[in-house]
Amino acid sequence: MLRIVTRFSPSVALTERRNMYIHMYATYCHEVLTISGTNGSPEREERREREREREERESEERGERSERGERGERARDRRRDERVERGRRALEREQQRESEREREMKR
């Protein structure tokens, strides 16, 4: 019986383990991104939208500190209108979900 002897190197094992973890993480990220990008759950969508709104609000606050004059006011008004519109859409979605839940309860 022929036996091939290889010297075990800890650095090879560490590299392989690292590559395995990188691959697992990449697979996880890919699954999460494809799921949330195409048919994500409403909760995940809401969470992502809230994150986006929070980031926009923080950037607005930073931007408002630097903005001056009429141009800044117009930009602030536009952002405020966008914020109101997003809130209105979120409220409509919530009402739609509630009415769907009520329909499900009636069945």
C-alpha positions, 0 to 999 in steps of 0.5 A, a space after each residue: 500500500 502506497 502512503 503519501 506523507 504530507 507535513 501538516 502546516 498550521 498556516 495551511 489549516 488557518 488559511 483554509 479555515 479563514 477561506 471557509 469562513 469567508 465563503 460562509 459569510 459571502 453565501 450568507 450575505 448573498 442570500 440575505 441580499 437576494 431575499 431582501 432585494 426581491 421578496 423580503 419580509 415586510 418587517 425587514 423592508 420596514 427596518 431597512 426603510 427606518 435605517 435609511 430615514 434615520 441616516 437621511 435625518 442625520 445627514 440632513 441635520 449635518 447639512 442644515 448646520 452648513 446650509 445658509 440662506 434661501 437655497 438652504 431653506 428651499 432644500 430644507 422645505 423639499 426634504 421636509 416635504 419628502 419626509 412628510 410624504 414618506 410618513 404618509 406612505 408608511 401610514 397607508 401601508 400600516 393601515 393596509 396591513 391592518 385591514 388585511 389582518 382584519 380580513 384574515 380574522 374574519 375568515 
